[in-house]
Amino acid sequence: MRLIRGLMALTVTLALGACANTGLRDLRGTSDGPDEFIVTPSKPLEEPESYSALPTPTPGQANLVDLRPLDESVDKLGGRRGSPTAAIPASDGAVVNHASRFGRTADIRTTLAAEDEAFRKRRGRFTQYRIVPIDRYNQAYKRQAIDAQKVATAYRRAGVPTPSSPPANTRFGN
């Protein structure tokens, strides 16, 4: 009898453990092994034209061969990266004026972050009591999700040309 109870308990434990689907939002490491994101590639070393013209090393500054993906991507796209609190360049003035023609809030990012945190806290008040792990992000924002099939159907009925989409019962990633 004890053996049967033990096997049943083990089966239930394994079955519940197999139900975990953390998805892409769970970015925690699952082992004590090496972290592959610590090692980053660098640009090839270059020999300077003149060793006497090299700048004085500054502790804490970036190395010339270190990759700077954000700076390099902005540069490749024709932009320039600077301080987010810096003045708006004159070349972008017309775009910014048009985008803010109905008014703008200077601290919108902080305001939205605080409101979003309060919303998730209200929606997720009782979500910490679950037997199996779930995606709390999708649970909190489920009512705000857009049904792509419903929207595509509405646009098609209105005569708007729309691209084809996968069938409604197709679920990617599962």
Secondary structure by P-SEA (a helix, b strand, c coil): caaaaaaaaaaaaaaaaaacccccccccccccccccccbbbbccccccccccccccccccccccccccaaaaaaaaaccccccccccccccaaaaaaaaaccccccaaaaaaaaaaaaaaaaaacccccccccccaaaaaaccccccaaaaaaaaaaacccccccccccccccc
